[in-house]
Amino acid sequence: MDKRPASRGSAGAFHFGRGMADEMLMTFRHPHVALLGNGRGNKVYASMKEFPAVDSGEGIASPRIAVILPCYNEAGAIVRTVEDFRRALPSAEIYVFDNNSSDGSRELAAGAGAIVRRVAQQGKGHVVRRMFADVDADIYIMADGDATYEAAAAPRMVAAMLEDNLDMVVGSRRSEIEQAYRRGHRFGNWALTSLLKQLFGRSFTDILSGYRVFSRRFVKSFPVLSAGFEIETEISVHALELGMPVAEVVTAYGARPEGSVSKLSTYRDGWRILRTILTLYRIERPVLFFGIIAALLAASGLILATPLILTYMETGLVPRFPTAILVTGLMILATLSGMCGLILDTVVRGRREVRRLAYLAFRAPSDFDRRD
C-alpha cells in the first residue's frame, strides 16, 4: 500500500493520496453500488468531494470533470439542476447544451454560471453527439436538466470510476415517489431491459437512465448515431458489445419541479427504443438475426414440401408445380439469408475490432494525469 501522506493541491484543496483513498474505500460496505457481473458481493465508494490525486512530476494533478446537461424548455428546473451539481462538484465545469428552448432556459442557465452551448438539430441524440464532440475533460457526468436526478450521488459515481478504472457508471433510478415516473414507464423500462438481456446476454437494471458517468475513452470513441431518446439504449449496447468495464450505482430519482413538463411520449418513444434494440441486434448479431429468418423460411419450405415428397415417392410424379416452385423459392431465400448472416458477421467483427482499437487509443480513467 502506498504510504505517501496526503497532500494539498495548488489551490489549497485537500486531496487524498492513493493509499489513503484505498484504505478509506475498503472500510465501507453499501448495497447500492454494484459492479456489473460481480457475484462476490457489492462494493462501495466514499462520497469524496475531491478525488484521488497523483503526482505527475510537475505537481499534483486532479481529473478534469465536466457535467454535461441536455436542455429543452427546462426553465422551471435548469437553475436548480446547475446549482445542485455545483454544490456536489465545486471544481467541475458545468455545460448546458440548449436544444432550441423557447422559454428562456438558455439565459437562466447562463445566469446560474453554466457554460451554455446551442444545438440546432432537434433531438437528444443530436445533443449528446455535440456534447461528446465539443467538451474536453477526463470524466463526463451526463444528466438531464429537469432536476430529477440526485446530483449528490455524483462524487460517489466518480469515485467508483476512478477506483476500478470503469468506463461507464449508470445511475440506476430508485424512487419512492410514484409521480416521478409517468404512467407505463416502470413497466416499459422493465420490458425493454429484459429484452436487451435476452438479445445480448447481459444488461443493466435501468437501460433508460439518463444519469451516467463516462470516461474520456468512452466518450471520444463512441460514434453516436441516434437522434432522439433512444440514445441511452445505444450507449448501453455499445458498452456491452465492446465488453467495457461498467457498473451501476443506485441513486434517488425525484419528481419534476412544479412548472417543468416531461418531453417523453410513452408509446412513441417506447416504439423508437424497441426499434433501436432490434436494429442494433441486426447489426451486432447478424448470424443469429439472419439465421432465425433462414430457419423460418426453411421450415416453411419443408412443411410445404413434405406432401410433395410423399406423393413423389408413391407415384414418381410431382402433381402440384406451383407448390414445388414456391418451396424452391423459399429454400433459395433461406440459403441466401444464411449466407448474408455469415458475410455480415465477418464485416461486424472487423468493425468491432476497429472500434476496440479506437477505444484503446485513449488513456484509462485513473491515468488522468497523462493528456492525450
Helices and strands as residue ranges (DSSP letters): E 7-8, E 14-15, H 18-25, E 33-35, E 54-55, E 60-61, E 65-71, H 78-88, E 93-98, H 105-111, E 115-118, H 124-134, E 139-142, G 151-153, H 154-164, E 168-174, G 178-180, H 185-200, E 212-215, H 216-219, H 231-241, E 246-252, H 266-284, H 286-315, H 321-360, G 365-367
